[in-house]
Amino acid sequence: MDRPGPLMRITPGDMSMLTLRTDDEVERALQALTSDGRSRSEAVRTAILAAERAQRRALLRAEAESLRNDPDEVAASRELTAEMDAIRAW
C-alpha cells in the first residue's frame, strides 16, 4: 500500500520499485490524478507511460519534419510515387 507524504514507493506485482520525492506541486497533481479513485501508484505509472508516448510522438514528428524538409528525401519520395503510378497503370 502507498504511504502518503513526500516519499512514495511503487511496487506493482513483479515489477521493480521506484522511490521518488514529491514537492507540493507534485502532491497537488497526484491528488488531482487520484480523485477518481485510482491509487497513487497507478497514477504515477499512467503518467510515466503517457510521458514516454508523448516523447516518442515528438521524436517521430521531428523525424518526419526533417524528412519533409530534406530535398533529397522529397525527390526520392516523388520518384517512388511516379514508379508506383507507372506500375499501377499496368
Secondary structure as UniProt FT lines:
FT   STRAND          7..10
FT   TURN            13..14
FT   STRAND          18..21
FT   HELIX           24..33
FT   TURN            34..36
FT   HELIX           40..68
FT   HELIX           71..89
//
